[in-house]
Amino acid sequence: MQTLKVSLVQGATRWHDAPANRDYYGALVRSVADQSDLIVLPETFLSGFSNDTHASAETMDGEGVVWLRALAVEVDAVICGSLAIREGDTVYNRLLWVRPDGSYAQYDKRHLFRMAGEHTRYGGGNERLIVELKGWRILPQVCYDLRFPVWLRNRRLESAVGGMDYDLALFVANWPAPRRQPWRTLLRARAIENLSYVIGLNRVGVDGNDLPYAGDSAVLDPVGEPLVELGSQEQVVTVTLDPAPLLAHRERFPAWMDADEFSLHIE
C-alpha cells in the first residue's frame, strides 16, 4: 500500500442541468488535476437527487458517461460519483469508478431511500464492489447505504495487503441538512467498527425540491478522528491517506478476531 492522495469535490449541483454540471464539476476537477490519485464527486452530480428519473437519467453510452471517462483520462486520476442511469425501463443510481485509462467499474446503490420514494423510481443493486488503487482496497457506496452496517461489514481477508476486505469505505451523497447529525455520526461509526478509513462526500446548496444541503464532507481515520472536515460551502480539498497508521491500528486492536460470523441473504 502506498500513500493515497484523495480530492473531495463538495459542490452545489445544478438542478436538472447536465451540461451546466459538466462545465461546473469539470472545472473543479481540473483544479486538482496534478494533486490527486482519486477525485470524489457527489451522488447524482449531473442532475441532483431527482424525482423525475426519466428526465434526468442517461444511458451508459450517453454524454455523461462519455464525458466522465474523457475527464478521467485528461486529469490522469480516478474519478468517482453517481449518476442516474437508464437501462431499458429501469433507472439505477449508479456509482461509476472511472480509471485514468477510461475503463470503469460500477456499483448500483443497494439501499433505496424509501422516505423520498426512491424505491419506487429506481432499481436496486445486489452486489458490493471492491476496487483497488495503489494497493488500497476500496468499498464505494452511495448515500443511504451508510445506514446499513451489515451490508458494510469489513471482514478478515488474509490475502489482502491490509489484511481485510477493504481499507477505505467511500460514500457519495445528497444528504439533506436536517439530517446532518446522523450523517456525521454514522460516518464515524462505520470507520470505528470496520477498522477502516472512511470518506463521506456530500453536496451543498439547495436543490429543486427546496432541500438544503450542509456539506459536512469528511475524511476519518480508523478510530473515527477527522483528518479533514468541510463546511457548508463549495470546497475542493485534497488529503493524503497514509496506510501505516491503519495497519498499526489493526495490529494492536484486532477487534475483527471477535466479530460474529454471519451470512448475508440478498434478494
Secondary structure as a PSIPRED ss2 file (coil, helix, strand):
# PSIPRED VFORMAT (PSIPRED V4.0)

   1 M C   1.000  0.000  0.000
   2 Q C   1.000  0.000  0.000
   3 T C   1.000  0.000  0.000
   4 L E   0.000  0.000  1.000
   5 K E   0.000  0.000  1.000
   6 V E   0.000  0.000  1.000
   7 S E   0.000  0.000  1.000
   8 L E   0.000  0.000  1.000
   9 V E   0.000  0.000  1.000
  10 Q E   0.000  0.000  1.000
  11 G C   1.000  0.000  0.000
  12 A C   1.000  0.000  0.000
  13 T C   1.000  0.000  0.000
  14 R C   1.000  0.000  0.000
  15 W C   1.000  0.000  0.000
  16 H C   1.000  0.000  0.000
  17 D C   1.000  0.000  0.000
  18 A H   0.000  1.000  0.000
  19 P H   0.000  1.000  0.000
  20 A H   0.000  1.000  0.000
  21 N H   0.000  1.000  0.000
  22 R H   0.000  1.000  0.000
  23 D H   0.000  1.000  0.000
  24 Y H   0.000  1.000  0.000
  25 Y H   0.000  1.000  0.000
  26 G H   0.000  1.000  0.000
  27 A H   0.000  1.000  0.000
  28 L H   0.000  1.000  0.000
  29 V H   0.000  1.000  0.000
  30 R H   0.000  1.000  0.000
  31 S C   1.000  0.000  0.000
  32 V C   1.000  0.000  0.000
  33 A C   1.000  0.000  0.000
  34 D C   1.000  0.000  0.000
  35 Q C   1.000  0.000  0.000
  36 S C   1.000  0.000  0.000
  37 D C   1.000  0.000  0.000
  38 L E   0.000  0.000  1.000
  39 I E   0.000  0.000  1.000
  40 V E   0.000  0.000  1.000
  41 L C   1.000  0.000  0.000
  42 P C   1.000  0.000  0.000
  43 E C   1.000  0.000  0.000
  44 T C   1.000  0.000  0.000
  45 F C   1.000  0.000  0.000
  46 L C   1.000  0.000  0.000
  47 S C   1.000  0.000  0.000
  48 G C   1.000  0.000  0.000
  49 F C   1.000  0.000  0.000
  50 S C   1.000  0.000  0.000
  51 N C   1.000  0.000  0.000
  52 D C   1.000  0.000  0.000
  53 T H   0.000  1.000  0.000
  54 H H   0.000  1.000  0.000
  55 A H   0.000  1.000  0.000
  56 S H   0.000  1.000  0.000
  57 A C   1.000  0.000  0.000
  58 E E   0.000  0.000  1.000
  59 T C   1.000  0.000  0.000
  60 M C   1.000  0.000  0.000
  61 D C   1.000  0.000  0.000
  62 G C   1.000  0.000  0.000
  63 E H   0.000  1.000  0.000
  64 G H   0.000  1.000  0.000
  65 V H   0.000  1.000  0.000
  66 V H   0.000  1.000  0.000
  67 W H   0.000  1.000  0.000
  68 L H   0.000  1.000  0.000
  69 R H   0.000  1.000  0.000
  70 A H   0.000  1.000  0.000
  71 L H   0.000  1.000  0.000
  72 A H   0.000  1.000  0.000
  73 V H   0.000  1.000  0.000
  74 E H   0.000  1.000  0.000
  75 V H   0.000  1.000  0.000
  76 D C   1.000  0.000  0.000
  77 A C   1.000  0.000  0.000
  78 V E   0.000  0.000  1.000
  79 I E   0.000  0.000  1.000
  80 C E   0.000  0.000  1.000
  81 G E   0.000  0.000  1.000
  82 S E   0.000  0.000  1.000
  83 L E   0.000  0.000  1.000
  84 A E   0.000  0.000  1.000
  85 I E   0.000  0.000  1.000
  86 R E   0.000  0.000  1.000
  87 E E   0.000  0.000  1.000
  88 G C   1.000  0.000  0.000
  89 D C   1.000  0.000  0.000
  90 T E   0.000  0.000  1.000
  91 V E   0.000  0.000  1.000
  92 Y E   0.000  0.000  1.000
  93 N E   0.000  0.000  1.000
  94 R E   0.000  0.000  1.000
  95 L E   0.000  0.000  1.000
  96 L E   0.000  0.000  1.000
  97 W E   0.000  0.000  1.000
  98 V E   0.000  0.000  1.000
  99 R C   1.000  0.000  0.000
 100 P C   1.000  0.000  0.000
 101 D C   1.000  0.000  0.000
 102 G C   1.000  0.000  0.000
 103 S C   1.000  0.000  0.000
 104 Y E   0.000  0.000  1.000
 105 A E   0.000  0.000  1.000
 106 Q E   0.000  0.000  1.000
 107 Y E   0.000  0.000  1.000
 108 D E   0.000  0.000  1.000
 109 K C   1.000  0.000  0.000
 110 R C   1.000  0.000  0.000
 111 H C   1.000  0.000  0.000
 112 L C   1.000  0.000  0.000
 113 F C   1.000  0.000  0.000
 114 R H   0.000  1.000  0.000
 115 M H   0.000  1.000  0.000
 116 A H   0.000  1.000  0.000
 117 G C   1.000  0.000  0.000
 118 E H   0.000  1.000  0.000
 119 H H   0.000  1.000  0.000
 120 T H   0.000  1.000  0.000
 121 R H   0.000  1.000  0.000
 122 Y C   1.000  0.000  0.000
 123 G E   0.000  0.000  1.000
 124 G C   1.000  0.000  0.000
 125 G C   1.000  0.000  0.000
 126 N C   1.000  0.000  0.000
 127 E C   1.000  0.000  0.000
 128 R C   1.000  0.000  0.000
 129 L C   1.000  0.000  0.000
 130 I C   1.000  0.000  0.000
 131 V E   0.000  0.000  1.000
 132 E E   0.000  0.000  1.000
 133 L E   0.000  0.000  1.000
 134 K C   1.000  0.000  0.000
 135 G C   1.000  0.000  0.000
 136 W E   0.000  0.000  1.000
 137 R E   0.000  0.000  1.000
 138 I E   0.000  0.000  1.000
 139 L E   0.000  0.000  1.000
 140 P E   0.000  0.000  1.000
 141 Q E   0.000  0.000  1.000
 142 V E   0.000  0.000  1.000
 143 C H   0.000  1.000  0.000
 144 Y H   0.000  1.000  0.000
 145 D H   0.000  1.000  0.000
 146 L H   0.000  1.000  0.000
 147 R H   0.000  1.000  0.000
 148 F C   1.000  0.000  0.000
 149 P H   0.000  1.000  0.000
 150 V H   0.000  1.000  0.000
 151 W H   0.000  1.000  0.000
 152 L H   0.000  1.000  0.000
 153 R C   1.000  0.000  0.000
 154 N C   1.000  0.000  0.000
 155 R C   1.000  0.000  0.000
 156 R E   0.000  0.000  1.000
 157 L C   1.000  0.000  0.000
 158 E C   1.000  0.000  0.000
 159 S C   1.000  0.000  0.000
 160 A C   1.000  0.000  0.000
 161 V C   1.000  0.000  0.000
 162 G C   1.000  0.000  0.000
 163 G C   1.000  0.000  0.000
 164 M E   0.000  0.000  1.000
 165 D C   1.000  0.000  0.000
 166 Y C   1.000  0.000  0.000
 167 D C   1.000  0.000  0.000
 168 L E   0.000  0.000  1.000
 169 A E   0.000  0.000  1.000
 170 L E   0.000  0.000  1.000
 171 F E   0.000  0.000  1.000
 172 V E   0.000  0.000  1.000
 173 A C   1.000  0.000  0.000
 174 N C   1.000  0.000  0.000
 175 W C   1.000  0.000  0.000
 176 P E   0.000  0.000  1.000
 177 A H   0.000  1.000  0.000
 178 P H   0.000  1.000  0.000
 179 R H   0.000  1.000  0.000
 180 R H   0.000  1.000  0.000
 181 Q H   0.000  1.000  0.000
 182 P H   0.000  1.000  0.000
 183 W H   0.000  1.000  0.000
 184 R H   0.000  1.000  0.000
 185 T H   0.000  1.000  0.000
 186 L H   0.000  1.000  0.000
 187 L H   0.000  1.000  0.000
 188 R H   0.000  1.000  0.000
 189 A H   0.000  1.000  0.000
 190 R H   0.000  1.000  0.000
 191 A H   0.000  1.000  0.000
 192 I H   0.000  1.000  0.000
 193 E H   0.000  1.000  0.000
 194 N H   0.000  1.000  0.000
 195 L C   1.000  0.000  0.000
 196 S C   1.000  0.000  0.000
 197 Y E   0.000  0.000  1.000
 198 V E   0.000  0.000  1.000
 199 I E   0.000  0.000  1.000
 200 G E   0.000  0.000  1.000
 201 L E   0.000  0.000  1.000
 202 N C   1.000  0.000  0.000
 203 R C   1.000  0.000  0.000
 204 V E   0.000  0.000  1.000
 205 G E   0.000  0.000  1.000
 206 V E   0.000  0.000  1.000
 207 D C   1.000  0.000  0.000
 208 G C   1.000  0.000  0.000
 209 N C   1.000  0.000  0.000
 210 D C   1.000  0.000  0.000
 211 L C   1.000  0.000  0.000
 212 P E   0.000  0.000  1.000
 213 Y E   0.000  0.000  1.000
 214 A E   0.000  0.000  1.000
 215 G C   1.000  0.000  0.000
 216 D C   1.000  0.000  0.000
 217 S C   1.000  0.000  0.000
 218 A E   0.000  0.000  1.000
 219 V E   0.000  0.000  1.000
 220 L E   0.000  0.000  1.000
 221 D C   1.000  0.000  0.000
 222 P C   1.000  0.000  0.000
 223 V C   1.000  0.000  0.000
 224 G C   1.000  0.000  0.000
 225 E C   1.000  0.000  0.000
 226 P E   0.000  0.000  1.000
 227 L E   0.000  0.000  1.000
 228 V E   0.000  0.000  1.000
 229 E E   0.000  0.000  1.000
 230 L C   1.000  0.000  0.000
 231 G C   1.000  0.000  0.000
 232 S C   1.000  0.000  0.000
 233 Q C   1.000  0.000  0.000
 234 E C   1.000  0.000  0.000
 235 Q E   0.000  0.000  1.000
 236 V E   0.000  0.000  1.000
 237 V E   0.000  0.000  1.000
 238 T E   0.000  0.000  1.000
 239 V E   0.000  0.000  1.000
 240 T E   0.000  0.000  1.000
 241 L E   0.000  0.000  1.000
 242 D C   1.000  0.000  0.000
 243 P H   0.000  1.000  0.000
 244 A H   0.000  1.000  0.000
 245 P H   0.000  1.000  0.000
 246 L H   0.000  1.000  0.000
 247 L H   0.000  1.000  0.000
 248 A H   0.000  1.000  0.000
 249 H H   0.000  1.000  0.000
 250 R H   0.000  1.000  0.000
 251 E H   0.000  1.000  0.000
 252 R H   0.000  1.000  0.000
 253 F C   1.000  0.000  0.000
 254 P C   1.000  0.000  0.000
 255 A H   0.000  1.000  0.000
 256 W H   0.000  1.000  0.000
 257 M H   0.000  1.000  0.000
 258 D H   0.000  1.000  0.000
 259 A C   1.000  0.000  0.000
 260 D C   1.000  0.000  0.000
 261 E C   1.000  0.000  0.000
 262 F C   1.000  0.000  0.000
 263 S C   1.000  0.000  0.000
 264 L C   1.000  0.000  0.000
 265 H C   1.000  0.000  0.000
 266 I C   1.000  0.000  0.000
 267 E C   1.000  0.000  0.000
